[in-house]
Each structure stands twice: as structure tokens, then as C-alpha cells.
């Protein structure tokens, strides 16, 4: 039984995959192997100035200037990236690192290696996206806490309230207006900054 006879552990049929590679024997094999996963495969060659960022996964030939061709480097990745490495010469590892790939594929490769790199790249990309989302939520929570603490300090100094009274005041205001406490805290801080 080969890898083609078994169902892949991930569903690839809803993926949009870009293959930025030469249409040589190996490139044609890559495209065929990707099509066997039932993913939608687009081929682009010669290498565009900027790789498409509207795909789920991009397979791209390695080039010394590849990092400059990836529209999201540096920054928030828009697609999983699989870099296709040449057999010879060995790539400059610093240049490869700067591309921030989710997986690599070494020439010559098998169909199983293609599916494995596709699966790993997509899993790594999704994991990193979840982490970025979590970090974003934690940053927002931290900003809210800082703002509430600053608003409490303003109420303590301006209205001679105790800390618990200041918090309860903001909480009552938030509940009566049906807004988050952070909205009230922001309003207090903004008013203080405006009035000086």
C-alpha cells in the first residue's frame, strides 16, 4: 500500500496552493503530487517579484532574494510557506532563515515528502496563527488592566476615593451604561489628559 492508497490525515481539498517552480520533471511531479491531494493548485513561473499572498500554502523555489519576494516578511504571515531547496549547492542557511519557512522540501523528493511538507507547513502555520491571536488577546487584556489602574489612580487623587471605591464606581458606571469597564476607564483617562 502506498501513500496514494490511503486517505491523508488532513483535508486538503479546500486548500489553495501556489507552486512557484520551474516546469521541469521535478516541478511537474510536484504539481501532480499536489493535485492528487485535491487541493486547488496554481502554477506561477518565472518567479514573480512578489509571491501571491491570497493562497493557503505557497511552495517556492529557493532563491537568494526569496525573502524580498515574500510580501509578509517580516510580519504576519498570510500563507504557509514551503521552500524547495536545490540538490546542489547547499543553500545559505541565513537566507533560508530570513524567509521564515514553515517547511522545506529537498530535491529530489517523493510524493510522500510533498504531502508531508504540505501537512507540516499547514499545521505549523495554523499553530503560529493561534499563538499570534492569543498574544493579541493578552496584549489587549494587559492594556485594559493598565488603563483601569490608571483610571483608579485618577479617581483616588481627584475624588479622594479608596482603591476599592474607585473600582466600584467604574463598575457601576459600566453596568448602568452597559459597556465594558475598560470603556469607562478610557473615558476617565481621556478626560484627565484633556483637562490636564
C-alpha positions, -999 to +999 in steps of 0.1 A: +000+000+000+014+034-009+006+069+004-017+074-026-039+045-015-046+059+019-066+090+028-044+118+041-048+127+078-057+163+068-083+175+044-066+193+016-094+197-009-103+232+004-068+245+002-055+269-024-019+261-032+006+281-052+036+263-068+063+287-078+087+264-095+101+256-129+081+232-151+109+207-153+104+170-145+106+177-107+084+207-109+058+188-129+060+160-104+054+185-075+023+199-092+009+164-099+015+153-063-002+185-050-032+179-074-035+144-060-043+159-026-074+175-043-061+210-034-066+238-059-031+243-074-019+274-093+015+274-110+035+307-113+068+309-132+090+327-137+093+337-101+072+368-096+085+399-079+061+392-051+047+357-043+009+356-041-005+362-006-040+350-014-031+313-011-032+289+019+002+274+011+030+286-012+056+261-025+085+282-038+119+275-053+147+288-031+164+319-043+189+342-026+164+371-028+134+350-018+127+369+014+122+401-005+097+383-028+075+372+002+050+400+008+045+393+045+082+390+055+087+405+081+053+405+097+022+385+100+023+355+075-006+353+051+002+318+039+022+288+049+055+287+031+073+256+018+108+263+004+120+239-023+157+235-018+181+226-047+201+194-046+233+215-051+247+239-039+236+239-003+216+270+005+228+298+026+211+290+059+208+326+070+190+334+038+167+304+043+161+315+079+151+350+067+124+335+046+107+321+078+095+289+060+070+266+077+086+236+060+113+227+034+114+202+006+147+189-006+152+180-043+148+152-054+117+145-034+089+118-034+052+123-035+051+113+002+076+141+010+053+166-008+023+156+012+042+155+044+057+190+038+022+203+029+007+188+061+035+201+083+036+236+068-002+240+072-001+226+108+028+249+117+011+279+101-022+273+119-004+268+153+016+300+148-016+319+139-033+306+171-003+318+191-004+352+175-042+355+182-035+346+219-007+371+222-030+398+207-057+390+233-032+390+261-018+424+249-054+438+248-061+424+283-028+440+296-037+474+280-072+472+297-056+464+331-032+493+328-060+517+318-082+506+347-053+510+371-046+545+357-083+555+360-084+542+396-053+563+404-070+594+388-102+588+409-082+582+440-063+615+436-092+637+422-121+624+443-103+612+474-116+576+469-102+545+483-090+520+457-119+496+461-144+526+459-128+538+427-131+504+411-167+500+423-175+535+409-162+525+375-180+492+377-214+508+385-209+533+356-201+505+332-231+484+343-255+514+341-243+523+306-240+486+296-204+490+284-172+472+294-153+487+324-125+495+300-147+520+282-153+539+314-116+537+323-107+551+289-131+579+293-117+589+327-081+587+314-090+607+282-108+634+303-079+637+326-055+641+297-077+667+281-083+687+312-047+683+324 
